[in-house]
Amino acid sequence: MGKQTKTNLLQGTLSMLILKTLSRGSLHGYEIVQRIQQTSDDVLKVEEGSLYPALYRMEEQGWVEAEWGASENNRRAKYYKLTRAGRKQLAGETANWQRVSGAIAKVLQAA
């Protein structure tokens, strides 16, 4: 598997995780990182260097919308929320992930 394929797979997976996290409500970047880490029992850790480019890409594609607001500690923060197109994208990515991970599980069981 070439480097490009590996990166695309990781980016797609990150997008799916972010979209799923935002499906529960609007969050700012740090909250997204925390929620993914907590939900995965600290197995998945998203770096800011990966998160923000993914969010900007998803905003350009119309999957998320962003607006400025105040965080819990009264700091200015950009809050992201899922759009209708983002919900549709999440459904497609989730179905594909389940299909692919099921196929991988079959190969591992047969080996």
N, C-alpha and C positions, 0 to 999 in steps of 0.2 A: 504494500500500500504506500503510495507516494505521500510526500508531506502535504501537498495541497488537499488530497482526499481526507487525510487525518484532521487537518484544520477545519475543513468544511463540516465534517461530522461533529467536531467539538463545538463549532459555532452554532450549528443547528440544535444540538442538545442544550446549549446554554440558552438559546432563544426560547426553547420549549420550557425550560425551567423558570425563566423569567416570566413568560406569559402565564404559566400556571400559578406562579406566586402572585402576580397581579390580578388573577381572576378572582381573588378573594377581597380585592379592594385596592385603592390608591396608596402607593408607598413611595418614599424617597429612596435614593440609591443605597444608602447604608442599611436601611430597613430590608431592602430586597436581599442584600448579601446575608444579613443576620437570619432572615426567615429561611433561606435556602440551607444555610449551615445548620440551623436548629432542626428543621424538618428532616434533614438527612442524618441526624445524629452525629454531626460534625464530620461526616465522610466527605461531603462536597464543600469545597471552599472556593468562592468566586473572588478573584482579585479585581480591584478597581480598574486595573489596566485592561481587563477583559469585559467588565460590566458596562462601563460607559460607552465604549465603541459599539457594543451590542445594542444598548438602549438607543443610541443615536441612529443606528441602522434601522431598528424597528420603528422608530419615529418617522424616518424618511419613507418607510414602506407603508405607513399608515396603521400599523398594528398597535401602537401606543400613542397617547397624547400626553403632553407634559405641561404643567403650570407651576409657577412659583408660589410658595407658601411659607409658613413658619413651622419649623420642626418643634418637637417637644420642649427643647431647651431654648426656644424662641430665636433660633438661627434661620436665616434664609435658606430654603431647600427647594429643589425641583422635585415635584411629585409626579409620578407616572401612573397612568391608568390605561386599562385595556380598552380598545375600541371594538366595534362590531367586527371589523376585519381581523382584529387580533384574536377574537374569540373563535372565528372561523379557522384562522391559521393554527391556533392551539389544537382545535379538534383534529385537523389534518395531520399535524405533527405527532399528536398523541397516538392516533391510529397507526401511523407509520412506525413509530417507536415500538408499539406493542407487537406489530407484525415482525419487525426485524429482531427484537429481543426474544420473541417466541421461536423464531427460526434458529437463532444462535443457541438457545437452550436445547433445542432438538439435536443439533450437531454435537453439543457437549455431552448429552445423554447417550448418544449413539457411539461416541468415540471410545 
